[in-house]
Amino acid sequence: MNSRRILAFVVSFLLLVFNTNFVLAKTRTSNIPSAPSGLTVTSVTASEIDLSWNAVSGASGYKIFRASPNDSSYTQIATISTNTYKNTGLASSTKYWYFVRAYNAYGTSADSTHIYATTSQAVVTTTAPKIVLGFATYYYSGDSSSYNSMTANTSTIDEIATDTYTTDAYGSISGLVPSSQISYANANGIKPYAMITNNFDGSIAQTLLESSTNRQNLINNTLNALKVNSYKGVNVDLEGVYYYDRSYFTTFMSELYSALHSQGFTVTISVPAKTYDSTTDGWNGAFDYAALANYSDQMVLMAYDEHYAGGSPGPIASIGWVQNVVNYAVTVIPKNKILLGVAAYGYDWTSAGNAKAYSISQIYNLATTYGATIQWDSTSQCPYFYYTDSTGVQHTVWFENSTSLAYKLDVVNSSNIAGIGIWRLGLENSDYWTTIKTKFSR
């Protein structure tokens, strides 16, 4: 072979090698996955940042890089096969930067977009003791029912609201003051509040609320009663208020709150239970939960009398209804202001449609007297029974007891609201208090 032919062979061989390597290199480069797109933060807590991005065609997996607190000094923190990542164990209130690369057998992509997120502030979770408010009555001189209950359960009761004062349409108040209840409460670390009612009379409320003069009279008289009788605050329990007096009622609470708070008194309010807000509802339309929360330290949801003495027989407070009442309330009232009203009584309805209220102990005695079997309704989580009296009249009894109460206290705990308001002291039995102590770790 002459030199010219040898030279031509060598040149051809070199060209073949070059072209092969070029093609291989080009093929290898074209199969490297593209950089991930759409990198975004999907969730942030005090200790976790969650990421997601668009899946890359041809990628075997992804490499996650992180830096803090600036967009520099990155470290690879994970290699995964999915297009989502939860970065846990982070410091609170700290800024973290991220980017992602896709990879396969041919190589690793360029960086995705660089993004950052700041973890939220760490929340120290403390469980505040649940508040136990007891409504206390004093129906006649020497009435000791509520007083005896308070003294027997002093360590479990935080507040009492004495059902004392009734207002007329012009803001004048009257009532039998339970001095012994107030004195005992003040001496034993229980806050006494004066309860103001209107006898469930909407017309009284209308005249009272629609007049600035009448509202101011009630505020002045309330303030004086609190000072003279050593109360720590007030519980407003105006019921039957016409729905069209909604704004007037809110105005009154605003004025009352301003006057009493400035002098160190607590302002609480009892409100009808509801599961949604209707401005025209005949019973609860006047009660704007969200607005009233601005002028109340506590709001007692009267979540009882779902079935009442004047209506058809049924649970006093079924658990589903109570849960729905709380579910709505927490959307418009701060949880630390909500007390769930709980009942300590029952109703005995006759077939003629009449009903009578009894304490828990009286109801158990009634069942014993007539040999009735107490039954349990698993839907409402409430007890009931039937009996026929000596005249042949059929009766239906629904009531609250320690077992039904336990389900409601579970709602208080799981919803993380402030506590309960019991209607009323003197109607409950010892088991009732045992349940409160157990569920609230008192």
ZIRACOR-V146437 format. One record per backbone hydrogen bond with DSSP energy under -0.5 kcal/mol. NH is the residue of the N-H (numbers start at 1). CO is the residue of the C=O. E is the energy in kcal/mol with one decimal. If there is no record, write none. Layout:
nh = <NH/NH>
co = <CO/CO>
e = <E/E>
This chain:
nh = <6/7/8/9/10/11/12/13/14/15/16/17/18/19/20/21/22/23/24/25/26/27/28/29/30/31/31/32/32/40/42/42/43/45/49/50/51/52/53/54/59/60/61/62/63/64/65/66/67/72/75/77/78/80/85/87/87/88/90/93/94/96/97/98/99/101/103/104/107/109/112/115/117/119/119/120/124/125/126/128/131/133/133/134/135/135/136/143/148/149/150/151/152/153/153/154/156/157/158/159/160/161/162/162/163/164/164/165/166/167/168/171/174/177/179/182/183/184/185/186/187/188/188/189/190/191/192/193/194/195/195/196/197/198/201/202/205/206/207/208/209/210/211/212/215/216/217/218/219/220/221/222/223/224/225/226/227/228/229/230/231/232/233/234/235/236/237/237/239/245/246/249/250/251/252/253/254/255/256/257/258/259/260/261/262/263/264/265/266/268/268/269/270/271/273/278/281/285/287/288/289/292/293/294/295/296/297/298/299/300/301/301/302/302/303/304/306/307/311/319/322/323/324/325/326/327/328/329/330/331/332/332/333/337/338/339/339/340/341/341/342/344/346/347/348/349/349/350/351/353/356/358/360/360/361/363/364/365/366/367/368/369/370/371/372/374/375/377/378/381/382/383/384/385/387/389/392/395/396/397/398/399/400/405/406/407/408/409/410/411/412/413/414/415/416/417/418/418/419/420/421/422/423/424/425/427/428/433/434/435/436/437/438/439/440/441/442>
co = <2/3/4/5/6/7/8/9/10/11/12/13/14/15/16/17/18/19/20/21/22/23/24/25/26/27/28/28/29/52/40/50/50/48/87/43/85/40/83/37/56/103/103/80/101/78/99/75/97/70/66/64/64/62/51/49/85/86/47/120/91/117/67/115/65/63/61/107/104/102/100/98/96/94/117/45/122/123/124/126/418/131/420/159/133/422/161/140/144/145/146/147/148/149/150/151/153/153/132/132/191/134/160/193/136/162/195/195/174/197/172/168/166/175/177/178/179/180/181/182/183/184/185/186/185/158/190/160/233/162/193/235/165/237/198/200/201/202/203/204/205/206/208/210/211/212/213/214/215/216/217/218/219/220/221/222/223/224/225/227/226/192/192/266/194/268/196/235/237/242/243/245/246/247/248/249/250/251/252/253/254/255/256/257/258/260/261/260/232/234/266/298/236/300/302/276/278/281/284/286/287/288/289/291/292/293/267/267/337/269/299/339/271/300/301/302/316/315/308/380/318/319/320/321/322/323/324/325/326/328/328/329/329/334/335/299/337/419/301/339/421/423/358/398/356/347/396/354/394/350/348/346/344/427/427/359/360/361/362/363/364/365/366/368/367/372/384/382/376/377/377/399/375/397/395/393/389/387/349/385/347/383/345/401/402/403/404/405/406/407/408/409/410/411/412/412/335/338/338/131/340/133/342/422/135/424/424/429/430/431/432/433/434/435/436/438/437>
e = <-2.1/-2.3/-2.0/-2.1/-2.4/-2.3/-2.2/-2.5/-2.5/-2.2/-2.1/-2.4/-2.5/-2.7/-2.2/-2.5/-2.3/-2.4/-2.7/-2.7/-2.5/-2.9/-2.8/-2.4/-2.2/-1.1/-0.5/-0.5/-0.9/-2.6/-0.5/-2.4/-1.0/-2.7/-2.0/-2.7/-3.3/-1.9/-1.8/-2.8/-1.7/-3.2/-1.5/-3.2/-3.0/-2.8/-2.5/-2.3/-2.1/-2.3/-2.2/-2.8/-1.2/-2.5/-2.3/-2.9/-0.6/-0.9/-2.6/-1.3/-0.6/-3.0/-3.5/-3.0/-1.5/-2.1/-2.1/-2.3/-1.1/-3.6/-1.5/-2.3/-2.1/-2.5/-0.5/-1.3/-0.6/-0.8/-0.7/-0.9/-2.7/-0.6/-2.6/-2.6/-0.5/-2.6/-2.3/-2.5/-2.9/-1.6/-2.4/-2.5/-1.8/-1.1/-0.6/-0.6/-1.6/-1.3/-2.6/-1.8/-2.6/-1.7/-0.5/-2.6/-3.4/-2.4/-0.5/-2.0/-2.5/-2.9/-2.1/-1.3/-1.6/-0.7/-1.7/-2.1/-2.8/-2.4/-2.4/-2.5/-1.8/-0.9/-1.0/-0.6/-2.7/-2.4/-0.5/-2.8/-2.4/-2.3/-0.5/-2.5/-2.6/-0.6/-1.4/-0.7/-1.9/-2.4/-2.1/-2.3/-3.2/-2.3/-0.8/-0.5/-2.4/-2.1/-2.1/-2.2/-2.2/-2.7/-2.7/-2.5/-2.6/-2.1/-2.1/-2.3/-1.9/-2.8/-1.9/-0.8/-2.0/-3.4/-0.9/-2.3/-2.9/-2.5/-2.8/-0.6/-0.6/-2.2/-1.4/-2.6/-2.0/-2.3/-2.5/-2.2/-2.1/-2.4/-2.9/-2.6/-2.1/-2.1/-2.7/-2.6/-1.2/-1.3/-1.9/-2.3/-2.2/-2.6/-0.5/-1.7/-2.7/-2.9/-0.8/-0.6/-0.7/-1.6/-1.7/-0.9/-1.3/-3.1/-1.9/-1.3/-1.6/-0.9/-3.8/-1.0/-3.4/-3.0/-0.7/-2.9/-2.8/-0.8/-2.7/-1.7/-2.8/-0.6/-2.1/-1.9/-2.5/-2.5/-2.0/-2.3/-2.3/-2.7/-2.0/-2.3/-2.4/-1.6/-0.5/-1.6/-2.1/-2.1/-1.4/-2.6/-0.5/-2.9/-2.7/-0.6/-2.6/-1.8/-1.9/-2.4/-2.5/-0.6/-3.1/-3.1/-1.8/-2.0/-1.4/-2.2/-0.7/-2.0/-0.6/-2.0/-2.0/-2.1/-2.1/-2.3/-2.0/-2.7/-1.8/-0.9/-2.4/-0.6/-3.4/-2.7/-0.8/-1.8/-1.2/-0.7/-2.0/-2.0/-1.6/-2.6/-2.1/-3.0/-2.8/-2.8/-1.7/-1.7/-1.7/-2.4/-1.6/-1.1/-1.2/-2.4/-1.6/-1.2/-1.9/-2.4/-2.9/-2.3/-0.8/-1.5/-1.4/-1.1/-1.2/-2.7/-2.1/-3.1/-2.6/-0.6/-3.0/-1.7/-0.5/-1.3/-2.0/-2.1/-1.6/-2.6/-2.2/-3.0/-2.3/-0.6/-1.9>
